[in-house]
Amino acid sequence: MSRGFGVASGLDPEVARPLAERCEELGYDSIWSNDTPLASGLATLADFAAGSDSLDLGVTLALDRHEPEAIAAQIDELGLPRGRLFIAAGAGHWPKSLTAMRDALPRIRQALGGVRILLAAMGPKMCELGGAEFDGVFFNWMTPGFAAGARKHVERGAGDAGRETPPIFGYVRTAVGVDAAQRLAKEEAFYRDLHDGYRNHFARLDEPEGTVGVASRDRDDTQSALGAYEALDVTVVRALASANLEAMAALAEAAGPQG
């Protein structure tokens, strides 16, 4: 199991560059930006790329807001190395999201040659589609037990397609410190009612509010909680910390790979 580190897009370049350097030193394999309507995830990746030589670069993008050709143009404009890139593509607010993502894949591949394309998936059928046709699957907002069940759907899709199970990534929201529980609860509350896809997902989870992720006091507790996500091939620590270098680096250290 390897580990990545993730932030929301729009991080100050003066924070993003040294943060990427620190994550590389700590042994992370990848660094991620969660694209939002307020800031470009790819632009944040460009800052990460400037701060690291070897980290893979990943972004989660909703295709209801980003055309594949526009993504490709921005990648080239920013000079991002396609061989280091992962794009976890989700349907966002698209209706009939399963059909939409299946139909979009050929166009995505044509536009984004050389980039590894993951399917952002939460429901069983989307997980099976990711296992059958994509370069990997990206989970979000799951408990360790739910992720284990979702992995079985990915494996089923891959098996039905006659291929090896692709790698499974997943964001695990992580907060460390005295206010960790409040940070996790605030983040989760926003997503629980973001749109029907998330509302349905949290209903399937059936977990108390503020409990889906990691909220811990120190490194030992953080490592124990992250270690429970055995279903993930790559655990992406989605940082819930103040957007300054000191806070982000401290969280990266607490949640970093154990040597």
VMD Tcl script that draws the C-alpha trace (Angstrom):
set ca {
  {0.00 0.00 0.00}
  {1.38 3.39 -0.95}
  {0.33 6.82 0.18}
  {-0.53 10.12 -1.47}
  {-1.22 13.56 -0.05}
  {-4.10 15.73 -1.23}
  {-5.36 19.29 -0.81}
  {-8.12 21.48 -2.20}
  {-7.16 23.45 -5.29}
  {-6.07 27.06 -4.97}
  {-3.27 26.53 -2.45}
  {-0.85 29.45 -2.49}
  {2.12 28.59 -4.76}
  {4.48 29.66 -1.97}
  {2.91 26.90 0.14}
  {2.36 24.32 -2.60}
  {5.94 24.14 -3.85}
  {7.71 23.52 -0.51}
  {4.85 21.25 0.56}
  {5.46 19.02 -2.47}
  {9.17 18.98 -1.67}
  {8.42 17.95 1.92}
  {6.01 15.20 0.82}
  {8.68 13.83 -1.49}
  {11.15 13.78 1.42}
  {8.61 11.98 3.61}
  {8.16 9.15 1.09}
  {4.78 9.93 -0.42}
  {4.36 8.54 -3.93}
  {1.87 11.10 -5.22}
  {0.38 14.50 -4.48}
  {-3.18 15.48 -5.38}
  {-5.39 18.48 -5.89}
  {-9.16 18.36 -5.51}
  {-10.45 20.68 -8.28}
  {-13.26 23.04 -7.22}
  {-15.39 25.66 -9.00}
  {-13.32 28.31 -7.21}
  {-9.82 27.29 -8.33}
  {-8.06 25.09 -10.89}
  {-6.78 21.76 -9.66}
  {-4.40 21.53 -12.60}
  {-2.86 24.91 -11.74}
  {-2.18 23.65 -8.23}
  {-0.56 20.54 -9.72}
  {1.76 22.79 -11.73}
  {2.95 24.32 -8.46}
  {3.44 20.84 -6.99}
  {5.40 19.82 -10.08}
  {7.69 22.81 -9.59}
  {8.44 21.60 -6.06}
  {9.10 17.92 -6.74}
  {11.04 15.80 -9.20}
  {9.47 12.37 -8.77}
  {6.02 12.61 -7.22}
  {3.13 11.48 -9.38}
  {0.60 14.29 -9.81}
  {-3.12 13.66 -9.43}
  {-6.27 15.72 -9.77}
  {-9.95 14.96 -9.26}
  {-12.11 16.65 -11.90}
  {-15.87 16.69 -12.50}
  {-16.59 16.34 -16.21}
  {-19.80 18.34 -16.01}
  {-17.49 21.35 -15.58}
  {-14.48 20.32 -17.71}
  {-14.43 19.25 -21.36}
  {-11.66 16.70 -22.10}
  {-10.19 18.90 -24.82}
  {-10.06 21.87 -22.45}
  {-8.32 19.71 -19.85}
  {-5.74 18.68 -22.45}
  {-5.15 22.29 -23.49}
  {-4.60 23.38 -19.88}
  {-2.20 20.47 -19.25}
  {-0.12 21.58 -22.23}
  {-0.34 25.27 -21.33}
  {0.92 24.54 -17.81}
  {3.65 22.22 -19.06}
  {2.48 19.34 -16.88}
  {4.28 16.05 -17.58}
  {1.61 13.65 -18.86}
  {3.61 10.62 -17.80}
  {3.35 11.68 -14.14}
  {-0.35 12.58 -14.29}
  {-3.43 10.86 -12.90}
  {-6.85 12.31 -13.61}
  {-9.69 10.95 -11.49}
  {-12.73 11.85 -13.57}
  {-16.16 12.08 -12.01}
  {-19.62 12.78 -13.38}
  {-20.39 15.69 -11.06}
  {-24.01 16.74 -11.55}
  {-24.53 14.83 -14.80}
  {-27.80 12.86 -14.97}
  {-27.46 9.16 -15.80}
  {-23.88 9.38 -14.60}
  {-23.01 5.74 -15.26}
  {-23.94 5.92 -18.93}
  {-22.36 9.37 -19.25}
  {-19.00 8.20 -17.90}
  {-18.98 5.07 -20.04}
  {-19.75 7.09 -23.15}
  {-17.19 9.77 -22.27}
  {-14.23 7.43 -21.89}
  {-13.19 7.18 -25.59}
  {-13.23 10.96 -25.90}
  {-11.22 11.32 -22.68}
  {-8.61 8.86 -23.89}
  {-8.30 10.56 -27.26}
  {-7.82 13.99 -25.69}
  {-5.57 12.91 -22.83}
  {-3.14 10.45 -24.36}
  {-0.37 9.50 -21.94}
  {-2.41 10.42 -18.86}
  {-3.70 7.66 -16.57}
  {-7.48 7.98 -16.28}
  {-9.20 6.88 -13.08}
  {-12.94 6.71 -12.51}
  {-14.20 8.53 -9.43}
  {-16.67 5.94 -8.13}
  {-18.78 5.37 -5.06}
  {-21.75 3.18 -6.08}
  {-21.54 -0.52 -7.03}
  {-22.18 -0.12 -10.76}
  {-19.72 2.75 -11.10}
  {-17.10 0.69 -9.27}
  {-17.69 -2.21 -11.67}
  {-17.32 0.13 -14.65}
  {-14.04 1.43 -13.28}
  {-12.76 -2.09 -12.84}
  {-13.78 -3.05 -16.35}
  {-12.63 -0.08 -18.42}
  {-10.52 2.52 -16.61}
  {-6.85 2.67 -15.56}
  {-7.89 2.72 -11.94}
  {-10.69 3.63 -9.58}
  {-10.81 6.50 -7.10}
  {-12.96 6.16 -3.97}
  {-14.21 9.04 -1.86}
  {-15.90 9.36 1.53}
  {-15.74 5.72 2.62}
  {-15.13 3.89 5.86}
  {-12.60 1.03 5.78}
  {-15.40 -1.54 5.73}
  {-17.33 0.20 2.96}
  {-14.15 0.51 0.91}
  {-13.58 -3.23 1.25}
  {-17.05 -3.88 -0.15}
  {-16.56 -1.36 -2.95}
  {-13.28 -3.05 -3.87}
  {-15.15 -6.30 -4.48}
  {-17.30 -4.52 -7.07}
  {-14.17 -3.22 -8.81}
  {-12.75 -6.74 -8.82}
  {-16.00 -8.12 -10.20}
  {-16.00 -5.61 -13.05}
  {-12.40 -6.40 -13.89}
  {-13.03 -10.14 -13.78}
  {-16.07 -9.89 -16.04}
  {-13.95 -7.90 -18.50}
  {-11.16 -10.48 -18.40}
  {-8.52 -8.11 -17.00}
  {-6.49 -7.65 -13.86}
  {-8.00 -5.44 -11.18}
  {-6.67 -1.91 -11.75}
  {-5.22 0.03 -8.81}
  {-7.67 1.47 -6.32}
  {-7.04 4.92 -4.86}
  {-9.10 6.79 -2.31}
  {-9.34 10.08 -0.50}
  {-9.36 9.69 3.27}
  {-10.19 13.02 4.90}
  {-7.67 13.45 7.68}
  {-7.41 15.98 10.49}
  {-4.92 15.89 13.35}
  {-4.89 17.90 16.57}
  {-7.21 19.22 19.22}
  {-9.76 20.50 16.69}
  {-9.60 17.43 14.42}
  {-13.14 16.23 15.07}
  {-14.60 19.65 14.29}
  {-12.64 19.92 11.03}
  {-13.80 16.52 9.85}
  {-17.43 17.18 10.83}
  {-17.45 20.54 8.99}
  {-16.03 19.04 5.79}
  {-18.37 16.08 5.89}
  {-21.45 18.20 6.52}
  {-20.77 20.14 3.31}
  {-20.56 17.00 1.16}
  {-23.49 15.17 2.74}
  {-25.93 17.54 1.07}
  {-23.94 18.62 -1.99}
  {-26.08 16.76 -4.55}
  {-28.14 13.58 -4.94}
  {-25.09 11.42 -5.64}
  {-23.54 12.30 -2.31}
  {-26.86 12.19 -0.47}
  {-27.46 8.66 -1.74}
  {-23.90 7.62 -0.94}
  {-24.04 8.81 2.67}
  {-27.41 7.11 3.06}
  {-25.79 3.83 1.95}
  {-22.92 4.42 4.37}
  {-25.38 4.87 7.26}
  {-22.69 6.29 9.53}
  {-23.06 9.03 12.17}
  {-22.21 12.50 10.97}
  {-18.60 13.51 11.39}
  {-17.20 9.97 11.47}
  {-16.24 9.19 7.86}
  {-12.51 9.77 7.77}
  {-9.75 10.24 10.31}
  {-9.83 12.68 13.21}
  {-6.94 11.99 15.57}
  {-4.79 13.59 18.23}
  {-1.30 12.47 17.20}
  {0.80 10.50 14.73}
  {0.26 7.09 16.35}
  {-3.53 7.41 16.26}
  {-3.37 8.76 12.70}
  {-1.25 5.88 11.46}
  {-3.52 3.32 13.11}
  {-6.66 4.84 11.58}
  {-5.17 5.14 8.10}
  {-3.83 1.59 8.29}
  {-7.39 0.28 8.55}
  {-7.96 1.25 4.87}
  {-6.52 -2.04 3.65}
  {-8.81 -2.11 0.60}
  {-6.96 0.83 -0.96}
  {-3.82 0.32 -3.01}
  {-3.08 4.03 -2.62}
  {-4.42 5.91 0.39}
  {-4.58 9.61 -0.47}
  {-4.50 11.62 2.75}
  {-6.92 14.46 2.01}
  {-5.63 17.16 4.31}
  {-7.99 19.05 6.58}
  {-5.63 21.70 7.88}
  {-5.08 25.44 7.64}
  {-3.73 26.41 4.22}
  {-0.26 27.37 5.42}
  {2.98 25.44 5.14}
  {3.43 24.79 8.85}
  {-0.01 23.21 9.30}
  {0.04 21.26 6.03}
  {3.56 19.93 6.60}
  {2.73 18.89 10.16}
  {-0.27 16.90 8.91}
  {1.83 15.36 6.13}
  {4.37 14.26 8.71}
  {1.76 12.75 11.02}
  {0.06 10.87 8.19}
  {3.15 10.05 6.15}
  {4.36 6.62 5.04}
  {6.02 4.69 7.82}
  {9.64 3.87 7.09}
}
mol new
graphics top color blue
foreach p $ca { graphics top sphere $p radius 0.5 }
foreach p [lrange $ca 0 end-1] q [lrange $ca 1 end] { graphics top cylinder $p $q radius 0.2 }
display resetview
